[in-house]
Amino acid sequence: MVFLFFYCLSYNNNMNILQEIFKDNFEQMLYLLKPRKTVVENVEKMIHCGDPLYGGAMYGCSDCGRFKFVPFRCHSRFCPTCGIKYTMDRTTAMSFKIVNAHHRHVVFTIAEELRDYFLEDRDLLNCLFSAVNQVVHRLFYKDNKSECFTPGFICVLHTFGRDLKWNPHIHCLVSEGGLGNSGTWRKKTHFNYKFLRFAFQTVLLNELHKRIGDSFKKVKSSIYKNQENGFYVYAKPNTCTSKTVLQYIGRYLGRPVIATSRIDNYDGEKVTFHYNRHEDNKLVTETIPVLEFMARLIQHIPEKHFKMIRYYGLYARHRESDKKLIPAINQEKHRYYRSLLRWRTCILISFGYDPLKCPACGKTMTLLKLYYRLQRVPLDEMYRKVMAKAKRCRSPDK
């Protein structure tokens, strides 16, 4: 317990810059920004991520008697540390669903006039997914209406631009081919840009009109007038093959809002960060008040249980005919890829050292105790609680 006390004293010195910013200005955020409930929950988790007061695991070396305490993490997607781990987990899960075919990275954007509608009513974000789903299915259906070729595609919602401002858009990974009703696979390399732009614009505006009502009519007419070429859709060919799909998904579909490496300075009142401007890739450095920086970040925290990643087409259904398709990553390799996501292996790969290797004698440390809020939890008690919870989850509803 004494060991834990001294470990807690050093915790504040080990906080990352994002934790420091939100911890220093947490009360101001509550009273001035009036954040949503889910925002407060995620920010509190992030601030206390790695805090030994919230528990952890005690490891010890049986040879030399050296101890090591590993604090629990918050598992919040907003946390820069846990967000990276979440991204790795989701990237791996997505790659297991991918079939052995080339995929096209398609980005669906919206008119700037529509952004505030999605910010004020976040439930409208479902319309973005629905519109993309309809447009992609229609794109393949036009090729052969009797076969009705179905592609596999994954949609990921991003609500942020590189400047951290509110800019909802959909990143979509679409297979360059589809499975027909007869079980035939047809390759598709030509994506009609004109159709994608106009179809996405029409479907999305109609979806919003249904949800918002007739008060949206004037805005709808104005957008048709100002956006004569439809909404911008990026669908150029890329190098996303079955061999590089894991790296591609992680780079384009799973990135967090901001990495701590992009935050250059925090002086207690202002925050300086940088980004490469999308239009010309020029390096831009911004210095803004700390509350404005926090406001830009917390607006991208999704509502609880809202799914930012969704599967459609072949990747959403489970038919016997689909099992004949060759996956990009063989079933035999799934266990190996999952093993790379373990805490010990991740640190070994990322930083080049084994966190459970005793620095004194080189032996592997063993788990001794689990602590929760500095209260020791015996392993057998923890096991019983987990198993009891698992049984309740499996039991049918009465």
N, C-alpha and C positions, 0 to 999 in steps of 0.2 A: 504493500500500500504506500509506503514511503517512496518507493521507486516511481509509482504513478504520480505522486504529488510533485516531484521534481520534473517529471516529464510534462505535466500540465503547465508548469511555470514557463517552459520553453516554447509552448505551443504558439503564442502570439507572435513570436519571432519567425515562425515558419509559415505564416499565412501568405497566400498568394495575393497579388495586387487587387484582384477583383473582390476577394473576401475583405480586404482592408477597406476598399472603397465603400462597400455596402455596410460593413460593421460601423464605420465612422458616421455614416449618414442615414442609418436605419430609421431613427425617430423622425427625421425630416421627411424621409420618403413616405412614412405612414401618414403624416399630417398634411403634407403639401401635395403629394402626388395621388393620395387616396387610391392605392392599388387594389386590385381584385383579391379575393380570398386565396385563390390558387397562387397568385404572385407572392403573397406574404409567406405562404407555406414553403414555396421553393427557395425564396431568398433566405429564410431562416435555416433551412436545411443546408444551403450552400455555405452560409457563414460558419456553421458549426461542423462542416465536413472536416474530418480528421481531428476533431477536438476530443482528447482523451477523456474529458468529463462525460462524454456520451458513450463511452465504452470502447472495448477493443479486445484483442487477444494477446495473451502473454505467452511468449515462447522462451524456451530455455535449452541450454546445451548440457547434455548429461555428462560430458567429459570434463569441461572446465568450469561449469556452473555459471556461465554468463547468461544474462537475461536480455530479452528484446520485447518491447511492447509495440504492437501494431494497432493503431486506432481504427475504428469502423469508419466507413465512408457513407455519404448521404444518399447516393444513387439518384440524385436529381439530374435531369437533362440540362438544367440551367447551370449546373456546376461545371467549371472548365475542366476539372479533373475527371469527375464521374461522367460528364458529357462525352468525353473522348471514349471512355470505356463503353458507354451506351452505343455510340456510333460504331465501334468495332463489333459489338454483339449484333446490332441490326444489319450491318454490312454483311457479316457472315451468314446470317439467317436468310437474307435476300439472295445471296449467291447460291445457296442450296436449291433455290426454286428455279434458277435460270436454266433454260434448255441450251443445248450445244448448238448455238447459232449466233450470227452477228446481231448486235442490237444497236438501235438508233437512239441517241440522246435528243429528246425533243423538249423544248422549254416553251410553255404557254404563258404569255404575259397579258396584262389587262390595261385598259386605259387609266390614266392617272386620276380621272374624275371619279372612278369607282372605288378607289382605295379606302376612302373614309367609310363607305358603307360596310365594308368587311371589318373595319376596326370598331365601329359602333355596335354592330351585331355580328359576333363571331360565328354564330350558327350559319351565316351565309357562306362561310368558307366551304361548307359541304357542297355548295353549288359549283365551285371550281372543280372538285373531283367528279361530280356528276357530268359536267359539260365535257371534260376531257375524256371520260369513259365513253360517252355517246359519240364523240367525234372520231376517236381512234377506231371504234368498232365499225362505224360507217365508212371510214377510209378503206378498210379491208373488205367490207361487204360489197362495195361497189365493183370490186374486181370480178367476183363471180357470185351472183345472188343465190344460185342453187346450192353451191358448195358451202357458202357462208364461212369463209376462212376466218378462223379466230386466232388472233395473236396472243402473246403473253406480254403483259406490260405492268410496270410498277410505277406508281405515282407518289412523289414526295412533295409535300407542301413546304415552301420557304416563304416566310413573311418578311424577310429582311433583305435589304440591298447591302452593298459593300460599305455604304456610309451609315449603316445601322438603322436607317429610316424605314418606315412601314411601307412595304412593297410586296404584297402577296402575289406569288406566281407558282406554277407547278413545273417541277422537273419530272420528266417521264422517260423511262427506259423501255423501249418498244422492240420486240423481236422483229427482225427483218424477214418475216415470213409468218405463215399461219397454218393451222391444221383445219382441213375441211371436214365436212360431214361424213365423207367416205373414208376418212383416215389418211388422206393424202396431204403431204406438207408442200406448200407452195412458197417459194422464195419471193420476197418483195424488196426491191432496192430503190424503187422510185416512190417518193413521198410527195404528193401534190401540195406544194406550199400554198398555192392560191386557195385550194379547198380548205386546208387546215386553218388558214387565217379567217376566211369568211364564215366557215362553219362554226368555229369556236366562238367568234363574236356573236353570231346569231343565237346559238344554243345558250350561251351564258346570259345574254341580255333577256332572253325569254324566261330563263329560270329565275332570274332576279325579279322580273316583272310579276311572275306568279307569286313570289314570296313577299315582295314589298307592297304590291298593289298598284293602282292607277296613278298614285303620286309619282311613280317612277317613269311615267310616259314621257314627260318633257326631257328628262335626262337621257332616256333611251334614244329619242329622236335626235338630240344634240350629238350623241356619240356616233350614231350612224352618219351624221353629216360631217363631223370632224375626222372620223376614222374611215375614210372611203375605201381604204385597202384592207380593212379588217384589223384585228388585233395582231400584234407582232408575234410570230411563232418561229422559233429557231429549230430547224430540223435538218441541218447539213450532215452529210456522212461523216462518221468518225472512226476511230480505231478501236472501238469496243468489241473485241473478239471474245470467244469463250475462254481464252487463256488469260486475258487481262481484265475480265469482268469484275473480279474482286477489288483490284486497285481502282478501277474506274468508278465503281459504286461508292467506295470510300471517299474518293476525291470530290466527286460532283454531287452526290446525293446525300451524304451523311455528315457534312461539315457543320460544326456548331455556329452560333451567331457570331462570336468573336473569340479568338485565341488570346491568351494573356500576352503572347509575344507581340501582338499588335498594339498593346497599351504601352506607350513610351514613357509617360510621366504622370504622376498624381501628387499634387502639392497640398492637398486638403481642401482646396476650393475649385480647382479646375483639373480636367483630365485631357491629356494629349494622346491621340491614337492616329494610326495611319492605315491606308488602304490603297489599292491600285484601282483607279477609276475604270469602270467597265468600258466606256466609250473608246478610250485611247491607251488604256493600261498605264497611264501616268500615275506616279506616286503622289498621293495627296495626304497632307498632314493637317489634322483638325485639332483645335484646342477649344473646348466648350466647358461651361459650368458643370460641376459634378452632378447636380440634380438633373440636368438635361441629358447627360450621358446615361444616368440610371434610368430615366424615363424611356430613352431609346431602347435600352436593353429589355426592360421588364415587359414592354408591350408585345414582345415576341414569345413570352411564356404562354403556351396553349392552355386551354381549360382542361381540368382533370378528366381523364379518360378519352380526350379527343385524339383520334388517330391521325398522326401526321404522315404515316406511310400506309398505302393501301395497294392491294393486289387485284388485278383484273384479268379477264380473259382466261388463258390457259393456267395462269398462276393463281387463280381464285377458285377453280373448279377441281373436282377429283373424279375423273372418269377413267374407266378401264383403258380406253383408247389412248389417253394421255400418257399412260405408263410406258407405252412403247417408245416415247420420245427419249432421246439420249440426253441426260443432264450434263451441264457444263462441268460440274464437279461430281465425280463418282461417289456413290454411297459409302464405299470403303474409306474414302478420305475425310468423311464428315467428322469422325472421332478425332482425327489428327488436327483438323482446323479448330475444333472446339477446345482441344487441349491448349492451343496457343492463346486462348482467351482467359486462361486461369491467371489469377493474380500473380503468382510466383513466376510463371512463364512470361507474362507481359513485361514485368520489370527486367527479367533476364535479357529479353530480346531488345527492349527499348534502351536500357542503361548499361547493359553488359555485366551485371553482377547478380548473384543469387541472394535475395533478401533473407533467406532462411539458412544461409551458410554462416557458421560462427566465425566472426572476424579474428578470433584468437587462435582456435585450433583447426578450423576448416570443416568440422563435423556439421551435419544437418541438425538444426534445432527442432525440437518437438513442441507441440502445443500443450501448454500446462493448464491454463485457466482462461475462461471467458469472463469479461467484466461488462456490466451494463450500468452506466452512471455510478461507477466506482463500487458497485456491488458485485461480489464474485458469484458467478453462475456455474455450478458443476456441470460437466459435459453430459452426464447421464440425465440430469434434469432437462437440459436443453434438448437432448435427443427425444425424451418423452413428450415434450411440448410440441416439437416439430411433427412427430408421428401422429399425435392426437389431432393436430390441425389438419394433417393430410387425410386422415380417416373421415373427418367431418366434411371435407371438401368432396370426397368420393361418395359419401352417403347420399341416397336420393332424397329429394325434398318431400316433406310430409304434407 
